[in-house]
Amino acid sequence: MKLTFLGTRGYIDERTPRHRMHASLRAEYRGKWVMVDCGEDWLDEVDRLRPRAIVITHAHPDHAGGLRHGAPCPVYATEATWERLGRYPIRERRTLRPREPVEIRGLSFEAFTVEHSTLAPAVGYRITAGRATVFYVPDLVYIHERADALRGVDAYIGDGATIARPLVRRREDALIGHTPIRTQLTWCRKEGVPRAIITHCGRQIVAADEDEVGARIREMADERGVRVDIAYDGMVVLL
């Protein structure tokens, strides 16, 4: 499996050459590929990319806003996401159901429900191709059925909105926001995931000295026996 981080910026105003575009992933296997998430930054770029399939994690603008004029290919999302994208002129809609793996252009996608937003319910995707499996979840507070989601995963690709302090608040009976990188690295240790890749980078990464921030995050990862990388736009990972 070949992973290309098309974009790695969260829903923030700050941007740099390394974190210029909203978080999006290209997952490729044997010459076929799928675009995961298509935020507002991609509105005028998606036709140029010419994806043959797009998979959406949730309906927030930085993950689905690039589709508000339509899509050049089939788009896959959960029923909850389609309810919030009802006015988008997307002709080929495909509905994904949690815990039901679906093959899309040679890659298997299995959606797992995560806590993140009550207005835009989110999922993470367990993506498998050949012998490689990753879990992609750019926005979350926590993963339901985490042990199943991360079992045997080669790399966890997670939320970089905050490093050590939670950005979490309660709305009625739900938790919304972002769990810190430190906690996600702990999940990797507990579930035996050897590698973490941080995307959807927030101000604490984008607006800071990335060498210093990277050293801090690597120290957290080393304490947990996990390898960690901060993704940047255009970064390629082969698994």
C-alpha positions as YAML, in Angstrom:
chain: A
units: angstrom
residues:
- id: 1
  name: MET
  ca: [0.00, 0.00, 0.00]
- id: 2
  name: LYS
  ca: [1.20, 3.47, -0.88]
- id: 3
  name: LEU
  ca: [-0.03, 6.44, 1.14]
- id: 4
  name: THR
  ca: [0.35, 10.02, -0.04]
- id: 5
  name: PHE
  ca: [-0.62, 12.80, 2.33]
- id: 6
  name: LEU
  ca: [-2.24, 15.25, -0.07]
- id: 7
  name: GLY
  ca: [-2.92, 17.71, 2.74]
- id: 8
  name: THR
  ca: [-2.20, 17.79, 6.47]
- id: 9
  name: ARG
  ca: [-3.64, 21.09, 7.76]
- id: 10
  name: GLY
  ca: [-6.49, 21.19, 10.25]
- id: 11
  name: TYR
  ca: [-9.36, 23.67, 10.24]
- id: 12
  name: ILE
  ca: [-7.16, 26.64, 11.13]
- id: 13
  name: ASP
  ca: [-6.14, 29.90, 9.49]
- id: 14
  name: GLU
  ca: [-2.40, 29.26, 9.75]
- id: 15
  name: ARG
  ca: [-0.68, 27.51, 6.87]
- id: 16
  name: THR
  ca: [2.89, 26.83, 5.74]
- id: 17
  name: PRO
  ca: [4.39, 25.15, 2.67]
- id: 18
  name: ARG
  ca: [4.50, 21.89, 4.67]
- id: 19
  name: HIS
  ca: [0.91, 22.22, 5.90]
- id: 20
  name: ARG
  ca: [-0.94, 24.14, 3.21]
- id: 21
  name: MET
  ca: [-3.99, 22.05, 2.31]
- id: 22
  name: HIS
  ca: [-6.77, 20.56, 4.41]
- id: 23
  name: ALA
  ca: [-6.06, 17.02, 5.56]
- id: 24
  name: SER
  ca: [-6.59, 14.46, 2.81]
- id: 25
  name: LEU
  ca: [-5.08, 11.06, 2.07]
- id: 26
  name: ARG
  ca: [-4.43, 9.19, -1.17]
- id: 27
  name: ALA
  ca: [-4.46, 5.44, -0.49]
- id: 28
  name: GLU
  ca: [-3.11, 3.42, -3.41]
- id: 29
  name: TYR
  ca: [-2.66, -0.25, -4.21]
- id: 30
  name: ARG
  ca: [-1.50, -1.77, -7.50]
- id: 31
  name: GLY
  ca: [-2.06, 1.43, -9.42]
- id: 32
  name: LYS
  ca: [-5.58, 2.12, -8.17]
- id: 33
  name: TRP
  ca: [-6.23, 4.79, -5.58]
- id: 34
  name: VAL
  ca: [-8.86, 6.38, -3.39]
- id: 35
  name: MET
  ca: [-9.00, 9.93, -1.99]
- id: 36
  name: VAL
  ca: [-9.98, 10.08, 1.67]
- id: 37
  name: ASP
  ca: [-11.60, 13.41, 2.61]
- id: 38
  name: CYS
  ca: [-11.99, 16.44, 0.39]
- id: 39
  name: GLY
  ca: [-12.12, 19.68, 2.37]
- id: 40
  name: GLU
  ca: [-12.73, 23.24, 1.26]
- id: 41
  name: ASP
  ca: [-9.14, 23.74, 0.10]
- id: 42
  name: TRP
  ca: [-9.74, 21.07, -2.57]
- id: 43
  name: LEU
  ca: [-12.82, 22.72, -4.10]
- id: 44
  name: ASP
  ca: [-10.93, 23.96, -7.17]
- id: 45
  name: GLU
  ca: [-8.40, 21.11, -7.16]
- id: 46
  name: VAL
  ca: [-10.45, 17.94, -7.05]
- id: 47
  name: ASP
  ca: [-11.12, 17.85, -10.79]
- id: 48
  name: ARG
  ca: [-7.39, 18.25, -11.44]
- id: 49
  name: LEU
  ca: [-6.62, 15.29, -9.18]
- id: 50
  name: ARG
  ca: [-9.14, 13.15, -11.10]
- id: 51
  name: PRO
  ca: [-9.92, 10.68, -8.30]
- id: 52
  name: ARG
  ca: [-11.94, 7.62, -9.26]
- id: 53
  name: ALA
  ca: [-13.43, 7.33, -5.76]
- id: 54
  name: ILE
  ca: [-13.66, 9.58, -2.68]
- id: 55
  name: VAL
  ca: [-14.33, 8.41, 0.89]
- id: 56
  name: ILE
  ca: [-15.47, 10.93, 3.54]
- id: 57
  name: THR
  ca: [-14.91, 10.65, 7.31]
- id: 58
  name: HIS
  ca: [-17.48, 13.30, 8.28]
- id: 59
  name: ALA
  ca: [-19.32, 16.37, 7.04]
- id: 60
  name: HIS
  ca: [-17.26, 19.22, 8.50]
- id: 61
  name: PRO
  ca: [-16.14, 21.76, 5.84]
- id: 62
  name: ASP
  ca: [-12.45, 20.84, 6.12]
- id: 63
  name: HIS
  ca: [-13.31, 17.23, 5.26]
- id: 64
  name: ALA
  ca: [-16.19, 17.49, 2.80]
- id: 65
  name: GLY
  ca: [-16.47, 21.15, 1.73]
- id: 66
  name: GLY
  ca: [-14.53, 20.50, -1.48]
- id: 67
  name: LEU
  ca: [-17.57, 18.60, -2.77]
- id: 68
  name: ARG
  ca: [-20.15, 21.35, -2.50]
- id: 69
  name: HIS
  ca: [-20.12, 21.83, -6.30]
- id: 70
  name: GLY
  ca: [-20.28, 18.08, -6.88]
- id: 71
  name: ALA
  ca: [-17.76, 15.29, -7.47]
- id: 72
  name: PRO
  ca: [-16.15, 13.76, -10.56]
- id: 73
  name: CYS
  ca: [-16.54, 10.21, -9.21]
- id: 74
  name: PRO
  ca: [-18.51, 8.06, -6.74]
- id: 75
  name: VAL
  ca: [-18.39, 9.33, -3.15]
- id: 76
  name: TYR
  ca: [-18.62, 6.99, -0.15]
- id: 77
  name: ALA
  ca: [-19.86, 8.12, 3.27]
- id: 78
  name: THR
  ca: [-22.01, 6.98, 6.15]
- id: 79
  name: GLU
  ca: [-25.74, 7.64, 6.28]
- id: 80
  name: ALA
  ca: [-25.19, 10.26, 9.01]
- id: 81
  name: THR
  ca: [-22.78, 12.14, 6.76]
- id: 82
  name: TRP
  ca: [-25.10, 11.99, 3.76]
- id: 83
  name: GLU
  ca: [-27.87, 13.52, 5.86]
- id: 84
  name: ARG
  ca: [-25.67, 16.58, 6.38]
- id: 85
  name: LEU
  ca: [-24.51, 16.76, 2.77]
- id: 86
  name: GLY
  ca: [-28.01, 16.48, 1.38]
- id: 87
  name: ARG
  ca: [-27.79, 19.63, -0.74]
- id: 88
  name: TYR
  ca: [-24.44, 18.80, -2.30]
- id: 89
  name: PRO
  ca: [-24.97, 17.94, -6.00]
- id: 90
  name: ILE
  ca: [-23.17, 14.60, -5.83]
- id: 91
  name: ARG
  ca: [-24.62, 12.22, -8.40]
- id: 92
  name: GLU
  ca: [-23.01, 8.94, -7.38]
- id: 93
  name: ARG
  ca: [-23.57, 8.43, -3.65]
- id: 94
  name: ARG
  ca: [-22.53, 5.23, -1.91]
- id: 95
  name: THR
  ca: [-23.50, 4.53, 1.70]
- id: 96
  name: LEU
  ca: [-21.06, 2.86, 4.09]
- id: 97
  name: ARG
  ca: [-22.24, 1.15, 7.26]
- id: 98
  name: PRO
  ca: [-20.08, 0.84, 10.39]
- id: 99
  name: ARG
  ca: [-18.27, -2.50, 10.73]
- id: 100
  name: GLU
  ca: [-19.15, -3.61, 7.20]
- id: 101
  name: PRO
  ca: [-15.96, -3.74, 5.09]
- id: 102
  name: VAL
  ca: [-16.38, -2.58, 1.49]
- id: 103
  name: GLU
  ca: [-13.88, -2.98, -1.34]
- id: 104
  name: ILE
  ca: [-13.23, 0.27, -3.18]
- id: 105
  name: ARG
  ca: [-10.79, 0.12, -6.08]
- id: 106
  name: GLY
  ca: [-8.87, -2.80, -4.62]
- id: 107
  name: LEU
  ca: [-8.68, -1.46, -1.06]
- id: 108
  name: SER
  ca: [-10.91, -2.54, 1.83]
- id: 109
  name: PHE
  ca: [-12.55, 0.20, 3.92]
- id: 110
  name: GLU
  ca: [-14.19, -0.59, 7.25]
- id: 111
  name: ALA
  ca: [-15.81, 2.30, 9.11]
- id: 112
  name: PHE
  ca: [-15.60, 2.56, 12.90]
- id: 113
  name: THR
  ca: [-17.72, 5.08, 14.77]
- id: 114
  name: VAL
  ca: [-15.74, 7.71, 16.71]
- id: 115
  name: GLU
  ca: [-16.74, 10.51, 19.03]
- id: 116
  name: HIS
  ca: [-15.95, 13.95, 17.62]
- id: 117
  name: SER
  ca: [-19.04, 16.01, 16.79]
- id: 118
  name: THR
  ca: [-22.78, 15.76, 17.38]
- id: 119
  name: LEU
  ca: [-23.49, 17.96, 14.35]
- id: 120
  name: ALA
  ca: [-21.22, 15.98, 12.00]
- id: 121
  name: PRO
  ca: [-20.91, 12.41, 13.31]
- id: 122
  name: ALA
  ca: [-17.54, 10.98, 12.32]
- id: 123
  name: VAL
  ca: [-15.93, 7.66, 11.56]
- id: 124
  name: GLY
  ca: [-12.39, 6.41, 11.20]
- id: 125
  name: TYR
  ca: [-11.46, 3.92, 8.51]
- id: 126
  name: ARG
  ca: [-9.57, 0.68, 8.79]
- id: 127
  name: ILE
  ca: [-7.96, 0.50, 5.35]
- id: 128
  name: THR
  ca: [-6.46, -2.79, 4.15]
- id: 129
  name: ALA
  ca: [-4.62, -3.65, 0.93]
- id: 130
  name: GLY
  ca: [-2.43, -6.71, 0.45]
- id: 131
  name: ARG
  ca: [-0.69, -7.38, 3.76]
- id: 132
  name: ALA
  ca: [-0.87, -3.81, 5.03]
- id: 133
  name: THR
  ca: [-3.52, -2.24, 7.27]
- id: 134
  name: VAL
  ca: [-3.78, 1.34, 8.55]
- id: 135
  name: PHE
  ca: [-6.37, 3.15, 10.62]
- id: 136
  name: TYR
  ca: [-7.14, 6.69, 9.43]
- id: 137
  name: VAL
  ca: [-8.95, 9.00, 11.83]
- id: 138
  name: PRO
  ca: [-8.09, 12.71, 11.43]
- id: 139
  name: ASP
  ca: [-10.67, 14.03, 13.96]
- id: 140
  name: LEU
  ca: [-11.73, 12.35, 17.18]
- id: 141
  name: VAL
  ca: [-12.20, 12.25, 20.93]
- id: 142
  name: TYR
  ca: [-12.19, 8.46, 21.11]
- id: 143
  name: ILE
  ca: [-12.81, 5.34, 19.04]
- id: 144
  name: HIS
  ca: [-15.70, 3.01, 19.75]
- id: 145
  name: GLU
  ca: [-14.55, -0.63, 19.59]
- id: 146
  name: ARG
  ca: [-10.95, 0.56, 19.66]
- id: 147
  name: ALA
  ca: [-9.40, -2.88, 20.13]
- id: 148
  name: ASP
  ca: [-11.09, -4.16, 16.97]
- id: 149
  name: ALA
  ca: [-10.26, -0.99, 15.06]
- id: 150
  name: LEU
  ca: [-6.52, -1.18, 15.85]
- id: 151
  name: ARG
  ca: [-5.97, -4.94, 15.94]
- id: 152
  name: GLY
  ca: [-3.00, -5.86, 13.73]
- id: 153
  name: VAL
  ca: [-2.68, -2.33, 12.34]
- id: 154
  name: ASP
  ca: [0.69, -1.37, 10.81]
- id: 155
  name: ALA
  ca: [0.16, 2.38, 11.29]
- id: 156
  name: TYR
  ca: [-2.31, 4.58, 13.11]
- id: 157
  name: ILE
  ca: [-2.93, 7.90, 11.33]
- id: 158
  name: GLY
  ca: [-4.43, 10.32, 13.80]
- id: 159
  name: ASP
  ca: [-5.53, 13.77, 14.91]
- id: 160
  name: GLY
  ca: [-2.87, 16.47, 15.34]
- id: 161
  name: ALA
  ca: [-5.11, 19.27, 16.62]
- id: 162
  name: THR
  ca: [-3.49, 19.29, 20.05]
- id: 163
  name: ILE
  ca: [-0.34, 17.76, 21.51]
- id: 164
  name: ALA
  ca: [-0.86, 17.22, 25.24]
- id: 165
  name: ARG
  ca: [-3.99, 19.05, 26.43]
- id: 166
  name: PRO
  ca: [-7.45, 17.81, 25.39]
- id: 167
  name: LEU
  ca: [-9.64, 20.10, 23.29]
- id: 168
  name: VAL
  ca: [-12.75, 18.36, 24.52]
- id: 169
  name: ARG
  ca: [-16.04, 19.63, 25.87]
- id: 170
  name: ARG
  ca: [-19.36, 18.05, 26.76]
- id: 171
  name: ARG
  ca: [-22.54, 18.69, 24.80]
- id: 172
  name: GLU
  ca: [-25.44, 17.07, 26.65]
- id: 173
  name: ASP
  ca: [-24.40, 13.39, 26.94]
- id: 174
  name: ALA
  ca: [-21.70, 13.53, 24.22]
- id: 175
  name: LEU
  ca: [-18.05, 14.54, 24.16]
- id: 176
  name: ILE
  ca: [-16.96, 16.68, 21.23]
- id: 177
  name: GLY
  ca: [-13.60, 17.98, 20.06]
- id: 178
  name: HIS
  ca: [-10.11, 16.51, 19.81]
- id: 179
  name: THR
  ca: [-8.10, 14.17, 21.98]
- id: 180
  name: PRO
  ca: [-4.37, 14.99, 22.26]
- id: 181
  name: ILE
  ca: [-1.55, 13.25, 20.43]
- id: 182
  name: ARG
  ca: [-0.19, 12.01, 23.76]
- id: 183
  name: THR
  ca: [-3.38, 10.03, 24.43]
- id: 184
  name: GLN
  ca: [-3.44, 8.61, 20.92]
- id: 185
  name: LEU
  ca: [0.13, 7.38, 21.35]
- id: 186
  name: THR
  ca: [-0.97, 5.65, 24.53]
- id: 187
  name: TRP
  ca: [-3.72, 3.90, 22.59]
- id: 188
  name: CYS
  ca: [-1.10, 2.67, 20.14]
- id: 189
  name: ARG
  ca: [0.99, 1.24, 22.97]
- id: 190
  name: LYS
  ca: [-2.01, -0.49, 24.54]
- id: 191
  name: GLU
  ca: [-3.19, -1.99, 21.24]
- id: 192
  name: GLY
  ca: [0.26, -2.98, 20.00]
- id: 193
  name: VAL
  ca: [0.38, -0.54, 17.06]
- id: 194
  name: PRO
  ca: [4.06, 0.05, 16.21]
- id: 195
  name: ARG
  ca: [3.74, 3.31, 14.29]
- id: 196
  name: ALA
  ca: [1.74, 6.54, 14.48]
- id: 197
  name: ILE
  ca: [1.52, 9.25, 11.83]
- id: 198
  name: ILE
  ca: [0.06, 12.60, 12.81]
- id: 199
  name: THR
  ca: [-2.06, 14.57, 10.33]
- id: 200
  name: HIS
  ca: [-4.82, 17.22, 10.54]
- id: 201
  name: CYS
  ca: [-2.19, 19.40, 12.22]
- id: 202
  name: GLY
  ca: [-3.34, 22.24, 14.45]
- id: 203
  name: ARG
  ca: [-1.75, 25.53, 15.48]
- id: 204
  name: GLN
  ca: [0.57, 23.88, 18.00]
- id: 205
  name: ILE
  ca: [2.34, 22.21, 15.07]
- id: 206
  name: VAL
  ca: [1.73, 24.51, 12.09]
- id: 207
  name: ALA
  ca: [2.45, 27.80, 13.86]
- id: 208
  name: ALA
  ca: [5.43, 26.51, 15.87]
- id: 209
  name: ASP
  ca: [9.00, 25.43, 15.25]
- id: 210
  name: GLU
  ca: [8.31, 21.99, 13.86]
- id: 211
  name: ASP
  ca: [11.73, 20.65, 14.85]
- id: 212
  name: GLU
  ca: [11.07, 21.52, 18.48]
- id: 213
  name: VAL
  ca: [7.52, 20.23, 18.34]
- id: 214
  name: GLY
  ca: [8.66, 17.07, 16.60]
- id: 215
  name: ALA
  ca: [11.26, 16.40, 19.28]
- id: 216
  name: ARG
  ca: [8.60, 16.79, 21.98]
- id: 217
  name: ILE
  ca: [6.21, 14.40, 20.23]
- id: 218
  name: ARG
  ca: [8.98, 11.86, 19.55]
- id: 219
  name: GLU
  ca: [9.87, 11.91, 23.24]
- id: 220
  name: MET
  ca: [6.26, 11.05, 24.08]
- id: 221
  name: ALA
  ca: [6.32, 8.28, 21.50]
- id: 222
  name: ASP
  ca: [9.64, 6.87, 22.69]
- id: 223
  name: GLU
  ca: [8.26, 6.62, 26.23]
- id: 224
  name: ARG
  ca: [5.50, 4.41, 24.81]
- id: 225
  name: GLY
  ca: [7.64, 2.37, 22.43]
- id: 226
  name: VAL
  ca: [5.91, 3.78, 19.34]
- id: 227
  name: ARG
  ca: [7.50, 5.25, 16.23]
- id: 228
  name: VAL
  ca: [5.94, 8.58, 15.26]
- id: 229
  name: ASP
  ca: [6.03, 10.92, 12.27]
- id: 230
  name: ILE
  ca: [4.37, 14.28, 11.69]
- id: 231
  name: ALA
  ca: [2.92, 14.12, 8.19]
- id: 232
  name: TYR
  ca: [3.39, 16.99, 5.75]
- id: 233
  name: ASP
  ca: [1.79, 17.79, 2.42]
- id: 234
  name: GLY
  ca: [3.20, 15.45, -0.21]
- id: 235
  name: MET
  ca: [4.70, 12.94, 2.24]
- id: 236
  name: VAL
  ca: [4.71, 9.38, 0.89]
- id: 237
  name: VAL
  ca: [4.64, 6.23, 3.03]
- id: 238
  name: LEU
  ca: [5.04, 2.70, 1.65]
- id: 239
  name: LEU
  ca: [3.69, -0.23, 3.66]
...
